[in-house]
Amino acid sequence: MATVQTPVLGIDLGTTNSCVAVVHNGHVEVIANDMGNRITPSCVAFTRGERLIGDAAKAQAIFNPYNTIFDAKRLMGRKYDDKNVQKRIELWPFNVVESSSGDPRFRVEYKNETKDFSPEEISAMILGKMKTIAETYIGSPVTDAVVTVPAYFNDSQRQATMDAGKIAGLNIVSLLNEPTAAAIAYGFNQKKGMRQNVLAFDFGGGTFDVAILSLAENDFEVIATSGDTFLGGSDIDERLIKHFMKKIKEEHRKDISKHSKALTKLRNACERAKRNVSSATHSPVLVEGLFDGIDFQSTLSQARLNKLCSDLFDKTIDLVEEVLKSSKMVVGDIDEIVLAGGSTRIPKIQELLQKKFNNKKLNKKIHPDEAVAYGAALYAASTSGDKTIENITLVDVTPLTLGINILGNMTKSIIPRNTKLPAIRTGKFVTTVDGQSGVDIKVYEGERLRSDENNLLGEFALENIQQAKKGVPQIEVTFVVDKNGILTVTAEDAATGSNEEIVIHCNKGRLPKKEVERMIVEAKELEKCDKNMKKLRASRHELEILCIELKDLISEQRNNNLLQKEDAVSFLGVCTDTEEWLDENEQAAEEEYRSRRSALLKVKERVL
């Protein structure tokens, strides 16, 4: 008997929204959530009684701003004192605190307790929601997934994403760069018989990536990538929020910067207006009951949006120029420009991009909100050996330069960014002190000259080297990066043959193993609580429905003279008592709901 292969999911874990897709019978299915939506807000809320994820969390944000978390992806793999983190904290309505290890934590009130959650835990909750959405569609448990990340995510951020997957109970078989996923969505099965150069322009809610790929049938080769992990739709929203906060201060003499509920209302209004001016020249900005009884009313025009965000829009084009330069190409070498991410709907972005490429038509055939998950699902099916689709060959590149620290706190490049994977490079170095018996090797990633401005990946010591005058001993340092981006560094003294090796598992900004294990346990407990709450809600709903149906039945039987007046009054009294009990008991034990329902069913029998 043949075994049915469990599919591997393609998950786009986005800053603003997330999406899950799967290949089913040779076709990609972007899976709708329990609300019927194919994209789910990357939002988690905590209340006195439950945890909400996705649409339900976003819907109640105005009433619960302190405990509704969004933008968690922006804090992944970062330290609390990161200047980008500090800049965003000002406009977030929720509380971000520093942990004992210097990492950011979201502080919320949940079930009448103060709890701190890491960005990885919040992201794990969103991944868990995507997993549940997929399992409901497939009809069986799923554990394997390809999860997408910004091409410009550094090693700490990628490792943090892997940790989030582990906490969510997912086995992340591969991390796929978002613009690469978008290019796969565009280029899969396009048998043109010739190679194309495709520029994938991915401008999402929290990050911007641009990549140039060479495509031939289902052979995808990444030539170069560039991007900014703090440039996206959220930054546009924040510009609008600051603009209208200033207007509110001028018109009403009110500063709402410290009022979370007012900020959340204004944020929602700005998001709506931003989306509206993608298809209209003007949009109203309306906030009823903003603050202290004030109803705020204003207008956002395309022209105003363009002026407020001109530097952000220009930066995307600067990064396009950078990726062209890295790939040694000019605008005329690009055959297709593929758009992905919701922010690419902004008319000014499209105008600037077209102008850059001499009015070349932009390719809008793929859905900007679903393209990344779609491409991830194709790649997931290919890597899992799914025979219903053609195999995908992917050659990726290193997103950041890899090197070691040398004298003067400088980083010496060993493997430049945008080097094809797998890669192997060797650098030769000498000692700087007479009689030196060992050297410390510090491995960094990043584009800055100074080592302390780059990201430290790991360090190790090479001992028992030839003791001689400085400059005489020759130390060979070899970097090997495999196709999955795993870096192995070897150092060897050419004279003595002494050598050391380290496989980089970056710990800077990463959760310790025991922390991850604790979070996995807690995540399972939270999932159990969610299931119990779902059962309670179902029991309460059944009781409410039965109560309504019984009242209607009593009225109907009485009108048809099938029930004595005294009995009808008595039976209606039981229904009224149940309704009053429901009003007074928002949360009761399941046994109580069952007991009340049983009593009503007995009444129903007597009525009939």
C-alpha positions as CSV (number, residue, x, y, z in Angstrom):
1,M,0.0,0.0,0.0
2,A,1.5,3.4,-1.1
3,T,2.1,6.0,1.6
4,V,0.8,9.5,1.1
5,Q,3.6,12.0,1.3
6,T,2.9,14.9,3.7
7,P,3.4,18.1,1.8
8,V,6.0,20.7,2.8
9,L,4.5,24.2,3.3
10,G,5.7,27.5,1.9
11,I,5.3,30.2,4.5
12,D,5.8,33.9,4.0
13,L,6.4,35.2,7.5
14,G,5.8,38.9,6.9
15,T,6.2,42.0,9.1
16,T,2.6,43.1,8.4
17,N,0.9,40.0,7.0
18,S,1.7,36.4,6.6
19,C,0.6,33.8,4.0
20,V,0.8,30.0,3.6
21,A,0.7,28.0,0.4
22,V,1.1,24.3,-0.6
23,V,1.5,22.4,-3.8
24,H,-1.5,20.1,-4.2
25,N,-1.8,17.8,-7.3
26,G,0.7,19.8,-9.2
27,H,-0.9,23.2,-8.5
28,V,-0.1,25.9,-5.9
29,E,-2.9,26.5,-3.4
30,V,-2.6,29.7,-1.4
31,I,-4.7,28.7,1.7
32,A,-7.4,30.9,3.1
33,N,-7.6,31.3,6.9
34,D,-10.7,30.8,9.1
35,M,-12.0,34.2,8.1
36,G,-11.7,33.3,4.4
37,N,-8.7,35.6,3.8
38,R,-5.6,34.4,2.0
39,I,-3.3,36.7,4.0
40,T,-3.3,36.9,7.8
41,P,-2.2,39.9,9.9
42,S,1.1,39.2,11.7
43,C,-0.6,40.3,14.9
44,V,-1.0,38.7,18.3
45,A,-3.2,40.0,21.1
46,F,-3.5,39.0,24.8
47,T,-6.6,39.6,26.9
48,R,-7.7,38.7,30.4
49,G,-9.0,35.4,29.1
50,E,-7.3,34.4,25.9
51,R,-4.7,34.8,23.2
52,L,-5.8,36.0,19.7
53,I,-3.8,35.7,16.5
54,G,-4.3,37.2,13.1
55,D,-7.6,38.9,12.0
56,A,-9.2,38.5,15.5
57,A,-6.1,40.2,17.1
58,K,-6.1,43.1,14.7
59,A,-9.9,43.7,15.0
60,Q,-9.7,44.4,18.8
61,A,-6.4,46.4,18.7
62,I,-8.2,49.8,19.2
63,F,-9.7,48.5,22.5
64,N,-6.5,46.7,23.7
65,P,-3.5,48.6,22.2
66,Y,-1.1,47.9,25.1
67,N,-1.4,44.1,24.6
68,T,-1.7,43.9,20.8
69,I,1.7,43.1,19.3
70,F,2.7,43.7,15.6
71,D,6.0,44.3,13.8
72,A,7.7,41.6,15.8
73,K,9.8,40.6,12.7
74,R,11.5,44.0,13.0
75,L,13.1,42.9,16.3
76,M,14.2,39.5,15.3
77,G,17.9,38.9,16.0
78,R,18.3,42.5,17.3
79,K,19.5,44.0,20.6
80,Y,17.3,46.3,22.6
81,D,19.8,49.2,22.3
82,D,19.8,48.9,18.4
83,K,19.1,52.4,17.1
84,N,16.5,51.2,14.7
85,V,14.7,49.5,17.6
86,Q,14.8,52.6,19.8
87,K,13.5,54.7,16.9
88,R,10.4,52.5,16.5
89,I,9.6,52.1,20.1
90,E,8.4,55.8,20.2
91,L,5.4,55.1,18.0
92,W,4.5,51.6,19.1
93,P,1.5,51.5,21.4
94,F,2.7,48.4,23.2
95,N,5.5,48.2,25.7
96,V,9.0,46.9,24.7
97,V,11.5,46.3,27.6
98,E,15.1,45.1,27.8
99,S,15.8,41.6,29.0
100,S,18.7,40.7,31.3
101,S,20.7,39.6,28.2
102,G,20.1,43.0,26.4
103,D,17.4,41.6,24.1
104,P,14.0,43.2,23.4
105,R,10.9,41.8,25.0
106,F,7.2,42.6,24.5
107,R,5.6,43.2,27.9
108,V,1.9,42.4,28.1
109,E,-0.9,41.7,30.6
110,Y,-2.3,38.2,30.0
111,K,-4.8,36.4,32.3
112,N,-4.2,39.1,34.9
113,E,-0.4,38.5,34.9
114,T,2.5,40.5,33.5
115,K,4.3,38.4,30.9
116,D,7.4,39.1,28.7
117,F,7.6,37.5,25.2
118,S,10.6,37.5,22.9
119,P,10.2,38.5,19.2
120,E,10.9,34.8,18.4
121,E,7.9,33.7,20.5
122,I,5.5,36.2,18.9
123,S,6.8,35.1,15.4
124,A,6.4,31.4,16.5
125,M,2.7,32.2,17.4
126,I,2.2,33.5,13.9
127,L,4.0,30.6,12.3
128,G,1.8,28.3,14.5
129,K,-1.3,30.0,13.1
130,M,0.0,29.4,9.5
131,K,0.6,25.8,10.4
132,T,-3.0,25.4,11.8
133,I,-4.5,27.1,8.7
134,A,-2.6,24.6,6.5
135,E,-3.5,21.6,8.6
136,T,-7.2,22.5,8.5
137,Y,-7.0,22.6,4.7
138,I,-4.9,19.4,4.3
139,G,-6.7,17.5,6.9
140,S,-3.6,16.1,8.6
141,P,-0.7,17.3,10.8
142,V,2.2,19.1,9.0
143,T,5.7,19.7,10.4
144,D,8.0,20.6,7.5
145,A,8.1,24.1,5.9
146,V,10.2,26.4,3.8
147,V,10.0,29.8,5.5
148,T,11.0,33.0,3.6
149,V,13.2,35.8,5.0
150,P,14.4,39.1,3.6
151,A,17.5,38.6,1.4
152,Y,19.3,41.1,3.6
153,F,18.6,39.4,6.9
154,N,21.9,38.8,8.6
155,D,22.9,35.5,10.3
156,S,21.4,36.5,13.7
157,Q,18.1,37.2,12.1
158,R,18.1,34.0,10.1
159,Q,19.0,32.0,13.2
160,A,16.2,33.8,15.2
161,T,13.7,32.7,12.4
162,M,14.9,29.1,12.8
163,D,14.3,29.4,16.5
164,A,10.8,30.7,15.9
165,G,10.0,27.7,13.7
166,K,11.3,25.3,16.4
167,I,9.1,27.0,19.1
168,A,6.1,26.7,16.7
169,G,6.7,23.0,16.3
170,L,7.9,23.4,12.7
171,N,10.9,21.8,11.1
172,I,12.2,24.6,8.8
173,V,13.8,22.6,6.0
174,S,15.1,25.7,4.3
175,L,15.1,29.5,4.6
176,L,14.4,31.1,1.2
177,N,15.1,34.7,0.4
178,E,11.9,36.6,-0.3
179,P,12.8,38.2,-3.7
180,T,14.0,34.8,-4.9
181,A,10.7,33.3,-3.9
182,A,8.9,36.0,-5.9
183,A,11.1,35.3,-8.9
184,I,10.3,31.6,-8.7
185,A,6.5,32.5,-8.6
186,Y,7.0,34.5,-11.8
187,G,9.4,32.3,-13.7
188,F,8.3,28.7,-12.8
189,N,7.5,26.7,-15.9
190,Q,8.0,29.6,-18.3
191,K,9.7,27.7,-21.0
192,K,11.0,30.5,-23.2
193,G,14.0,28.6,-24.5
194,M,16.3,31.4,-23.6
195,R,17.8,32.9,-20.5
196,Q,16.2,36.0,-18.9
197,N,17.6,38.5,-16.4
198,V,14.9,39.3,-13.9
199,L,14.9,42.0,-11.3
200,A,12.7,41.1,-8.3
201,F,11.6,44.3,-6.5
202,D,10.1,43.3,-3.1
203,F,8.7,46.2,-1.1
204,G,6.7,44.8,1.8
205,G,5.4,45.9,5.2
206,G,8.7,46.0,7.0
207,T,11.5,45.2,4.7
208,F,12.8,46.0,1.2
209,D,14.8,43.6,-1.0
210,V,15.9,43.7,-4.6
211,A,17.6,40.9,-6.4
212,I,18.7,40.2,-9.9
213,L,18.3,36.6,-11.1
214,S,19.2,34.8,-14.2
215,L,16.3,32.5,-15.3
216,A,16.2,29.6,-17.8
217,E,13.2,27.4,-17.6
218,N,13.3,26.2,-13.9
219,D,16.9,27.1,-13.4
220,F,17.2,30.1,-11.0
221,E,20.5,31.7,-10.4
222,V,20.8,34.7,-8.1
223,I,23.3,37.2,-9.4
224,A,23.2,39.9,-6.7
225,T,21.0,41.1,-3.8
226,S,20.6,44.3,-1.8
227,G,18.1,45.7,0.6
228,D,17.2,47.3,3.9
229,T,15.6,45.4,6.7
230,F,14.1,48.6,8.2
231,L,12.4,50.0,5.1
232,G,8.8,49.1,4.3
233,G,5.1,50.0,4.5
234,S,5.4,50.5,8.3
235,D,7.9,53.3,7.8
236,I,5.5,55.0,5.4
237,D,2.7,54.6,8.0
238,E,5.0,56.2,10.7
239,R,5.7,59.2,8.5
240,L,1.9,59.7,8.0
241,I,1.3,59.2,11.8
242,K,3.9,61.9,12.6
243,H,2.4,64.3,10.0
244,F,-1.1,64.0,11.4
245,M,0.0,64.1,15.0
246,K,1.5,67.5,14.2
247,K,-1.8,68.6,12.6
248,I,-3.7,67.4,15.7
249,K,-1.4,69.4,17.9
250,E,-1.8,72.5,15.8
251,E,-5.6,72.3,15.4
252,H,-6.6,70.9,18.8
253,R,-3.6,71.6,21.1
254,K,-3.4,67.9,22.0
255,D,-0.3,65.7,22.1
256,I,-1.4,62.0,21.5
257,S,2.1,60.6,21.4
258,K,1.7,59.0,24.9
259,H,-1.8,57.8,24.4
260,S,-1.8,54.2,23.0
261,K,-5.5,54.0,22.1
262,A,-5.4,57.3,20.1
263,L,-2.2,56.2,18.4
264,T,-3.7,52.9,17.3
265,K,-6.8,54.7,15.9
266,L,-4.6,57.1,14.0
267,R,-2.4,54.3,12.7
268,N,-5.4,52.4,11.4
269,A,-6.7,55.5,9.7
270,C,-3.3,56.2,8.1
271,E,-3.0,52.7,6.8
272,R,-6.4,52.9,5.2
273,A,-5.7,56.3,3.6
274,K,-2.3,55.0,2.3
275,R,-4.0,52.1,0.6
276,N,-6.8,54.3,-0.8
277,V,-4.4,56.8,-2.5
278,S,-2.8,53.9,-4.4
279,S,-6.0,54.0,-6.6
280,A,-7.3,57.6,-6.0
281,T,-5.6,61.0,-5.8
282,H,-7.1,61.8,-2.4
283,S,-8.4,59.9,0.6
284,P,-10.2,61.2,3.8
285,V,-8.4,60.5,7.1
286,L,-11.3,60.1,9.6
287,V,-10.9,59.2,13.3
288,E,-14.1,59.2,15.4
289,G,-13.5,59.8,19.1
290,L,-9.8,60.1,18.7
291,F,-9.0,61.6,22.1
292,D,-10.9,63.6,24.7
293,G,-14.1,63.6,22.6
294,I,-12.3,65.0,19.5
295,D,-13.3,63.7,16.1
296,F,-10.4,64.2,13.8
297,Q,-10.9,64.8,10.1
298,S,-8.3,65.5,7.4
299,T,-7.2,64.5,3.9
300,L,-4.3,62.6,2.4
301,S,-3.3,63.2,-1.2
302,Q,-0.9,61.3,-3.4
303,A,1.2,64.4,-3.6
304,R,1.4,64.8,0.2
305,L,2.3,61.1,0.6
306,N,5.0,61.4,-2.1
307,K,6.5,64.5,-0.4
308,L,6.5,63.0,3.1
309,C,8.1,59.8,2.0
310,S,10.3,61.0,-0.9
311,D,13.6,59.9,0.7
312,L,12.2,56.4,1.5
313,F,11.0,56.0,-2.1
314,D,14.4,57.3,-3.5
315,K,16.2,54.9,-1.2
316,T,14.6,51.9,-3.0
317,I,15.9,53.2,-6.3
318,D,19.4,53.8,-4.8
319,L,19.4,50.1,-3.8
320,V,18.3,49.1,-7.3
321,E,21.3,51.0,-8.6
322,E,23.5,49.2,-6.0
323,V,22.3,45.8,-7.1
324,L,22.9,46.6,-10.8
325,K,26.4,47.7,-10.0
326,S,27.1,44.5,-7.9
327,S,25.8,42.4,-10.8
328,K,27.9,44.4,-13.3
329,M,24.7,45.1,-15.3
330,V,23.0,48.2,-16.8
331,V,19.3,48.9,-17.0
332,G,19.2,47.5,-20.6
333,D,20.3,44.1,-19.4
334,I,17.1,43.5,-17.4
335,D,14.4,41.6,-19.3
336,E,11.7,41.7,-16.7
337,I,10.9,43.7,-13.5
338,V,8.8,41.7,-11.1
339,L,6.9,43.4,-8.3
340,A,6.2,41.8,-4.9
341,G,5.0,43.2,-1.6
342,G,2.0,45.4,-0.9
343,S,4.0,48.6,-0.9
344,T,4.7,48.2,-4.7
345,R,1.1,49.3,-5.3
346,I,2.1,52.9,-4.5
347,P,2.0,54.8,-7.8
348,K,5.1,56.9,-7.1
349,I,7.2,53.7,-6.5
350,Q,6.1,52.3,-9.9
351,E,6.7,55.7,-11.5
352,L,10.3,55.9,-10.1
353,L,11.0,52.3,-11.1
354,Q,9.8,52.7,-14.6
355,K,11.7,56.0,-15.0
356,K,14.9,54.2,-13.8
357,F,14.4,51.5,-16.5
358,N,13.6,53.9,-19.4
359,N,9.8,53.5,-19.1
360,K,10.0,49.7,-19.3
361,K,6.7,48.0,-18.5
362,L,6.6,46.5,-15.0
363,N,5.5,42.9,-14.7
364,K,2.4,42.8,-12.4
365,K,1.2,39.3,-13.2
366,I,1.9,37.8,-9.8
367,H,-0.2,38.8,-6.8
368,P,2.0,41.1,-4.7
369,D,0.7,39.8,-1.3
370,E,0.8,36.1,-2.2
371,A,3.8,35.8,-4.6
372,V,6.4,35.1,-1.9
373,A,4.4,32.3,-0.3
374,Y,3.5,31.0,-3.8
375,G,7.2,30.7,-4.8
376,A,8.1,29.2,-1.4
377,A,5.5,26.5,-1.9
378,L,7.0,25.6,-5.3
379,Y,10.5,25.5,-3.9
380,A,9.2,23.4,-0.9
381,A,7.6,20.9,-3.2
382,S,10.7,20.7,-5.4
383,T,13.1,20.1,-2.5
384,S,10.8,17.4,-1.0
385,G,10.8,15.4,-4.2
386,D,7.2,16.1,-5.2
387,K,6.8,14.4,-8.6
388,T,3.7,16.4,-9.6
389,I,5.9,19.5,-10.4
390,E,9.1,20.0,-12.3
391,N,12.4,20.2,-10.3
392,I,13.7,23.6,-9.5
393,T,17.5,24.3,-9.5
394,L,18.5,27.3,-7.4
395,V,21.9,28.9,-7.0
396,D,21.9,31.6,-4.3
397,V,24.5,34.1,-3.1
398,T,25.9,35.4,0.2
399,P,23.9,38.5,1.2
400,L,26.7,40.0,3.3
401,T,30.5,40.2,3.2
402,L,32.3,37.6,5.4
403,G,35.7,38.4,6.9
404,I,37.9,38.4,10.0
405,N,39.2,41.1,12.3
406,I,42.7,42.4,11.7
407,L,45.0,45.0,13.4
408,G,43.3,48.3,14.0
409,N,39.8,47.0,14.5
410,M,39.4,46.5,10.8
411,T,37.5,43.8,9.0
412,K,39.4,42.0,6.2
413,S,37.0,40.6,3.6
414,I,37.4,36.9,2.8
415,I,34.2,36.2,0.9
416,P,32.6,39.4,-0.7
417,R,28.8,39.7,-0.6
418,N,26.9,38.3,-3.6
419,T,29.4,35.5,-4.0
420,K,27.8,32.3,-5.5
421,L,27.1,29.5,-3.1
422,P,28.7,27.1,-2.4
423,A,31.9,29.1,-1.9
424,I,35.4,28.6,-0.7
425,R,38.0,31.3,-0.2
426,T,41.4,31.5,1.6
427,G,43.2,34.5,3.0
428,K,46.8,34.7,4.1
429,F,47.8,36.7,7.3
430,V,50.9,37.3,9.4
431,T,51.5,37.8,13.1
432,T,51.9,41.3,14.5
433,V,54.0,40.7,17.6
434,D,57.5,39.0,18.0
435,G,57.4,35.5,19.4
436,Q,53.6,35.2,19.1
437,S,52.5,31.6,20.0
438,G,48.8,31.9,19.1
439,V,46.2,34.1,17.3
440,D,42.6,34.9,18.0
441,I,40.3,34.6,14.9
442,K,37.1,36.8,15.0
443,V,34.6,36.2,12.2
444,Y,32.4,39.1,11.1
445,E,29.7,39.7,8.5
446,G,28.8,43.2,7.1
447,E,30.0,45.9,4.8
448,R,31.6,48.4,7.2
449,L,35.4,48.8,7.5
450,R,35.4,48.9,11.3
451,S,34.9,45.4,12.9
452,D,32.8,46.8,15.8
453,E,30.3,48.2,13.3
454,N,29.8,44.7,11.7
455,N,28.1,41.6,13.1
456,L,30.3,39.2,15.1
457,L,29.5,35.6,14.1
458,G,32.0,33.7,16.2
459,E,35.6,33.5,17.4
460,F,38.2,30.8,18.1
461,A,42.0,30.6,19.0
462,L,44.8,29.0,16.9
463,E,47.6,27.9,19.3
464,N,51.1,26.5,18.9
465,I,52.0,28.5,15.9
466,Q,55.7,29.1,14.8
467,Q,57.3,31.5,17.3
468,A,59.3,33.9,15.2
469,K,59.6,37.6,14.5
470,K,56.3,39.4,13.6
471,G,55.4,39.1,10.0
472,V,57.2,35.7,9.5
473,P,54.6,33.1,10.5
474,Q,52.0,32.6,7.7
475,I,48.4,31.9,8.9
476,E,46.0,30.6,6.2
477,V,42.3,31.3,7.0
478,T,39.8,29.4,4.8
479,F,36.1,30.2,4.7
480,V,33.7,27.6,3.3
481,V,30.0,28.4,2.9
482,D,27.7,25.6,1.8
483,K,24.5,26.0,-0.3
484,N,22.5,26.5,2.9
485,G,24.7,29.4,4.0
486,I,26.4,27.4,6.8
487,L,29.9,28.9,7.3
488,T,32.9,26.8,8.3
489,V,36.2,28.6,9.1
490,T,39.6,26.9,9.3
491,A,42.9,28.5,10.4
492,E,46.3,26.8,9.8
493,D,49.9,27.8,10.5
494,A,51.7,27.0,7.2
495,A,55.0,26.2,9.1
496,T,53.8,23.9,12.0
497,G,50.6,22.5,10.4
498,S,48.7,23.5,13.6
499,N,45.1,24.1,12.7
500,E,41.7,24.8,14.2
501,E,38.2,24.8,12.7
502,I,34.8,26.3,13.7
503,V,31.4,25.8,12.3
504,I,29.6,29.1,12.8
505,H,26.4,28.9,14.8
506,C,25.9,32.5,15.5
507,N,24.8,33.2,19.2
508,K,24.9,36.9,19.1
509,G,21.2,38.0,19.4
510,R,20.2,34.3,19.5
511,L,18.2,32.6,22.2
512,P,20.1,30.1,24.3
513,K,19.2,26.5,23.8
514,K,17.5,26.2,27.3
515,E,15.5,29.3,26.5
516,V,14.2,27.8,23.2
517,E,13.3,24.6,25.1
518,R,11.4,26.5,27.7
519,M,9.6,28.5,25.0
520,I,8.6,25.3,23.2
521,V,7.0,24.0,26.4
522,E,5.2,27.3,27.0
523,A,4.0,27.5,23.4
524,K,2.4,24.0,23.8
525,E,0.8,25.2,27.0
526,L,-0.6,28.3,25.3
527,E,-1.9,26.2,22.4
528,K,-3.6,23.9,25.0
529,C,-5.2,27.0,26.6
530,D,-6.3,28.2,23.2
531,K,-8.0,24.9,22.5
532,N,-9.7,24.9,25.9
533,M,-10.9,28.4,25.3
534,K,-12.2,27.4,21.8
535,K,-14.2,24.5,23.5
536,L,-15.6,26.9,26.1
537,R,-16.7,29.3,23.4
538,A,-18.3,26.5,21.5
539,S,-20.2,25.3,24.6
540,R,-21.3,28.9,25.4
541,H,-22.4,29.4,21.8
542,E,-24.4,26.1,21.9
543,L,-26.2,27.2,25.1
544,E,-27.0,30.7,23.6
545,I,-28.4,29.2,20.4
546,L,-30.5,26.6,22.3
547,C,-31.9,29.4,24.5
548,I,-33.0,31.4,21.5
549,E,-34.5,28.4,19.7
550,L,-36.4,27.3,22.9
551,K,-37.9,30.8,23.4
552,D,-39.1,30.8,19.8
553,L,-40.5,27.2,20.2
554,I,-42.4,28.2,23.4
555,S,-43.9,31.2,21.7
556,E,-44.9,29.1,18.6
557,Q,-46.5,26.4,20.7
558,R,-48.3,28.9,22.8
559,N,-49.7,30.7,19.7
560,N,-50.9,27.4,18.4
561,N,-52.6,26.7,21.7
562,L,-50.4,23.6,22.2
563,L,-49.1,24.9,25.6
564,Q,-50.8,26.2,28.7
565,K,-50.1,29.8,29.6
566,E,-48.8,28.9,33.1
567,D,-46.4,26.3,31.5
568,A,-45.2,28.9,28.9
569,V,-44.5,31.5,31.6
570,S,-42.6,28.9,33.7
571,F,-40.6,27.6,30.7
572,L,-39.7,31.2,29.5
573,G,-38.6,31.9,33.1
574,V,-36.0,29.1,32.8
575,C,-34.8,30.7,29.5
576,T,-34.6,34.2,31.1
577,D,-32.6,32.8,34.1
578,T,-30.2,31.2,31.6
579,E,-29.7,34.5,29.7
580,E,-29.1,36.4,32.9
581,W,-26.6,33.8,34.0
582,L,-24.8,34.1,30.6
583,D,-24.6,37.9,31.0
584,E,-23.2,37.6,34.5
585,N,-20.7,34.8,33.6
586,E,-18.6,35.8,30.7
587,Q,-16.3,32.8,31.4
588,A,-17.6,29.7,33.1
589,A,-16.5,26.1,33.4
590,E,-17.5,23.7,30.6
591,E,-19.4,21.6,33.1
592,E,-21.6,24.6,34.0
593,Y,-22.4,25.2,30.3
594,R,-23.2,21.5,29.9
595,S,-25.4,21.4,33.0
596,R,-27.4,24.5,31.9
597,R,-27.8,23.1,28.4
598,S,-29.0,19.8,29.8
599,A,-31.6,21.6,31.9
600,L,-32.8,23.5,28.8
601,L,-33.1,20.3,26.7
602,K,-35.3,18.8,29.4
603,V,-37.6,21.9,29.2
604,K,-37.6,21.4,25.4
605,E,-38.8,17.8,25.8
606,R,-41.6,19.0,28.0
607,V,-42.6,21.8,25.5
608,L,-42.7,19.2,22.6
